[in-house]
Amino acid sequence: SVLRANMDKVHATKCRIEENSIEVYDVWRRIEIREANNISSDRRRSSWSSLI
């Protein structure tokens, strides 16, 4: 059935996500660190967007 095939696909995707989650977490940490460094420019941008 279509539902069963979709469930299998979801399960396979979940397994792939779990395999990649450590990698992804690493990438997120790097992005967070980079954004923390950019926070002053972010503040400037957000104050501009609040004016618009």
N, C-alpha and C positions, 0 to 999 in steps of 0.2 A: 504493500500500500504506500501511497505518497507520504502519509504521516510517518510511517515507519522509516522510510528512506530519509525523511527530514530529521527524525530523531537520531538516526545514525550519523547524519552529517553534523548535527549539533554536537553529538558526543565526540566525534573526531576533532571538531573545531575546539571543543573544550580541552581535549588532551593536548592539542597543539598549543593552545593558549597557556596551559600549565607548564609546558616545556619552555615556552618563551617568556614566562612571567618574570623569571629572574633577570633575563636580558632586558626586558621592558622596564622592570623596576630600576635597573642600572641607568637606562636612558632617562627615565623620569627624574632620578636623583640629579643627573647631570643638568637636565633642563631646569630643575628647581634651583640649583646652585647658580646657573647662568642668569636666571630670572632674578634671584636675590641680588646679584651684582648689578642688574639693570633696573632695580626698583626705583631709583631716582628718576630715570627717564620714563618709567611706567607712570609715576605720579604725575609728571608733566603732561603725559598723553591723556591720562584720565581727567585731569583738570580741564584740558582742552575739550574732551568729549562731553563733559558736563555743561560746557558753555553752548555747545551746538544744540 
